Amino acid sequence: MQIKRLAAAAAAGVCLLLHSVLLTASAETEKKSYDDGMFTFTYVDGGVELSGINETALAVSLPSETDGRRIIGIADGAFFNCSKLQSVHLPDGLKYIGRHAFSGCEQLTKIEIPDSVETLGANAFSGCVLLEQLHLPEKITEIPEGLCYTCVMLKDVNLPDSVTKIGDEAFYSCSNLQTADMPDHLTELGNYAFAFTGLNQIDLPDSVKKLSGGTFCGCDNITEFVVPQQMEDLGSLAFMGCTGLSSFDVEEGNLHYSAKDGVIYKDNGSNLFLYPAGNPQTEFTVPEGVNIINDGAFFKSEHLTQVNFPSTLRYIGAGAFEYCIGLKHLSLPEGTELIYENAFADCSELYAADLPSTLRGVGNYAFYNCPKLMTVTVPAGCRTVGENAFGYIEQVDAEGNASPVKLKGFKQVSGGFSIWKILAVVLGVAAGGALIMFLVSVIRKNQMTAQEHEDNVIADENYTGITQETDNSEQEDKS
């Protein structure tokens, strides 16, 4: 009986050992790779993937099989920085191309992708600066982020009807890409998806109801854009810096936006959302009723030399007038409360800025790099003056690094009551000791030095955009 038990235990041990050996062998098989002198392949479920290549390769024509197995994929970074590679032919049966698979192949001018490919990895062709044409397979449903990032010579690319999403920066800085037919089922365009491309026309399908941040930013060849009826959200800075855009329009029936004289408004006209940067007018009057000038609304509107503001103005958004290089004199109305970061940065001709007594905050870099603005009077009630807000210009060193430096001769003064005005009041009114002490305190409160104004930054208060501040103000009103 004991012998039988020992035999059974031994048999069980052998089975466990064999099972362990088989698992180890299986794991080794899954990880196994081999090199044929030109390519490195790795065994994966369903076949093999190309995981590396000799960096000296000039042209590649990949077979459909190797070692009796089908080649089903290109691994992440397989051709990364193959600086001599000029052409690639990929076989039928290929299922996927990984992340950064051909990134940095600076000499690549031609690649053939079979329609069997179902997925493309992020940045798969980024930095392929000589690639002029790209045929995308018909089975893909998503164009990943950075797919053709900085492919500056890309002129022709098809967007299959199966595509529903175009990822962030997918065609960023493809400056020669002039046309892109948007798929009928497209629903999402990512941040900066077509920024700084050569697109000259945009036709969005009805399925697109919102744009992301900077989607068409810097597309100088676009001359006009009609906001579709179904558009609910144009996104943040979607057309910022499109210097060829001379006019906007909005389709009848749109519930969120309106257009007047080529300018886009929202919130029943209280928010000036976007001004066409290519408008040739030199003067513009913001209509009465506008409370908010949106972030980046007039960004790079280089023709403007004068902007007239309404009495209803309250907030000027981040970067609202940045790079308005023709703007010379600025006079903000009483009632204006906040100027957000970079609002008037890089306005190289701006020589005067009249700020209202109602102003209570100026964001970081609000008037940065305005070399002709030599004097500014900050109202006494302004609680916050952000970092490098006034009197700083940008200096670039020999290595190309930019840093803010103080503008020589710049003067920042307080806008409170002057000592002489206070003394005049004292002389004109019979005042006791208590009144004198009160007036002294007023003088001190309103006679901050330029350095005190410069240092008067509220810690942990960040100017991140007009929406956040508006929401905060609304909450205060409710309370």
PyMOL commands that set and color helices and strands:
alter all, ss='L'
color gray80, all
select helices_A, chain A and resi 2-31+419-428+433-446+450-455+466-478
alter helices_A, ss='H'
color red, helices_A
select strands_A, chain A and resi 33-35+39-44+47-53+59-61+65-66+69-74+87-89+96-97+110-112+119-120+133-134+142-143+156-157+165-166+188-189+224-227+247-250+257-260+263-266+271-274+283-285+292-293+306-308+315-316+329-331+338-339+352-354+361-362+375-378+384-385+392-396+402-406+411-414
alter strands_A, ss='S'
color yellow, strands_A
deselect
rebuild
show_as cartoon
